[in-house]
Amino acid sequence: VSTTRPETIMGDVALAIHPEDERWPGLEGRKVRRPLQPAEIPIIADTAVEKDFGTGMLKITPAHDPLDFEIGQRHNLEIIDVLNEDGSLNDLAGPEFSGMDRFEARKAPAAKLEEMEALTKAEDYKNKVGFSERADVPVEPRLSEQWFLKYPSQDAARACVADGAMKFYPERWSKTYDYWMGGLQDWCIS
């Protein structure tokens, strides 16, 4: 299973496959062993996994990836946050990695996997990483306490257009409005 963030392997809580991927019959429901901070973790099936990308398997680290978080919520998975606020690894990463800076920690788990003969290959990969405008450093996905604004009238706002109580001119904008309102998520205001 490939990763661009080996420092979060210790926070993996599942391995996911696409339910229609014919390469992996009978794996759903079985368990695999996480190699760093060893633990048995389940193999789950989820349609969010891109079956045509790489091996078609995705390691699930809900505390450190937005898609993994969504998958974790759907499958009621544990959340293990291995990063401190300053980007260093915490005690959940294990004594061998605890306290390491995230950049140093990207190399150390890969070296440990190689030592264990569990690393099959390393290759360069172009990754889209967000950068902080203020500090000009990579943004590391990580769960934290946030405040959100809920859109309480979303269904009513869509219904008033659907039942004709409110009209758009030209009419085609009603479809745009419905699509936009249907995709709203709670707004982070913190």
Solvent accessible surface area in square Angstrom, and as a share of the most:
residue,aa,sasa,rsa
1,V,89,0.51
2,S,98,0.64
3,T,52,0.30
4,T,62,0.36
5,R,38,0.14
6,P,21,0.13
7,E,1,0.00
8,T,4,0.02
9,I,12,0.06
10,M,1,0.00
11,G,0,0.00
12,D,7,0.04
13,V,9,0.05
14,A,0,0.00
15,L,15,0.08
16,A,0,0.00
17,I,7,0.03
18,H,23,0.10
19,P,70,0.44
20,E,113,0.51
21,D,14,0.07
22,E,161,0.72
23,R,116,0.42
24,W,72,0.25
25,P,105,0.66
26,G,64,0.61
27,L,36,0.18
28,E,109,0.49
29,G,61,0.59
30,R,148,0.54
31,K,120,0.51
32,V,49,0.28
33,R,152,0.55
34,R,22,0.08
35,P,50,0.31
36,L,6,0.03
37,Q,65,0.29
38,P,81,0.51
39,A,33,0.26
40,E,113,0.51
41,I,16,0.08
42,P,41,0.26
43,I,5,0.03
44,I,19,0.10
45,A,14,0.11
46,D,9,0.05
47,T,97,0.57
48,A,33,0.26
49,V,6,0.03
50,E,122,0.55
51,K,66,0.28
52,D,137,0.71
53,F,120,0.50
54,G,63,0.60
55,T,59,0.34
56,G,1,0.01
57,M,37,0.17
58,L,54,0.27
59,K,25,0.10
60,I,0,0.00
61,T,5,0.03
62,P,1,0.01
63,A,2,0.02
64,H,4,0.02
65,D,54,0.28
66,P,91,0.57
67,L,70,0.35
68,D,8,0.04
69,F,66,0.28
70,E,87,0.39
71,I,0,0.00
72,G,0,0.00
73,Q,103,0.46
74,R,136,0.50
75,H,62,0.28
76,N,142,0.73
77,L,28,0.14
78,E,117,0.52
79,I,69,0.35
80,I,23,0.12
81,D,30,0.16
82,V,0,0.00
83,L,2,0.01
84,N,54,0.28
85,E,159,0.71
86,D,112,0.58
87,G,7,0.07
88,S,17,0.11
89,L,0,0.00
90,N,29,0.15
91,D,114,0.59
92,L,99,0.49
93,A,0,0.00
94,G,3,0.02
95,P,131,0.82
96,E,98,0.44
97,F,8,0.03
98,S,41,0.26
99,G,57,0.55
100,M,40,0.18
101,D,62,0.32
102,R,32,0.12
103,F,91,0.38
104,E,96,0.43
105,A,0,0.00
106,R,63,0.23
107,K,154,0.65
108,A,22,0.17
109,P,0,0.00
110,A,30,0.24
111,A,60,0.47
112,K,51,0.22
113,L,16,0.08
114,E,111,0.50
115,E,128,0.57
116,M,83,0.37
117,E,162,0.73
118,A,53,0.41
119,L,59,0.29
120,T,136,0.79
121,K,144,0.61
122,A,90,0.70
123,E,119,0.54
124,D,149,0.77
125,Y,125,0.47
126,K,192,0.81
127,N,76,0.39
128,K,202,0.86
129,V,70,0.40
130,G,45,0.43
131,F,114,0.47
132,S,32,0.21
133,E,178,0.80
134,R,238,0.87
135,A,63,0.49
136,D,111,0.58
137,V,60,0.35
138,P,26,0.16
139,V,81,0.46
140,E,29,0.13
141,P,49,0.31
142,R,81,0.30
143,L,64,0.32
144,S,66,0.43
145,E,171,0.77
146,Q,81,0.36
147,W,190,0.67
148,F,115,0.48
149,L,81,0.41
150,K,137,0.58
151,Y,73,0.28
152,P,120,0.76
153,S,68,0.44
154,Q,38,0.17
155,D,115,0.59
156,A,66,0.52
157,A,24,0.18
158,R,80,0.29
159,A,51,0.39
160,C,38,0.23
161,V,20,0.12
162,A,91,0.70
163,D,106,0.55
164,G,32,0.31
165,A,85,0.66
166,M,77,0.34
167,K,128,0.54
168,F,52,0.22
169,Y,180,0.68
170,P,64,0.40
171,E,118,0.53
172,R,160,0.58
173,W,116,0.41
174,S,13,0.08
175,K,162,0.68
176,T,70,0.41
177,Y,41,0.16
178,D,56,0.29
179,Y,184,0.70
180,W,145,0.51
181,M,17,0.07
182,G,38,0.36
183,G,54,0.52
184,L,36,0.18
185,Q,145,0.64
186,D,67,0.35
187,W,145,0.51
188,C,57,0.34
189,I,97,0.49
190,S,85,0.55
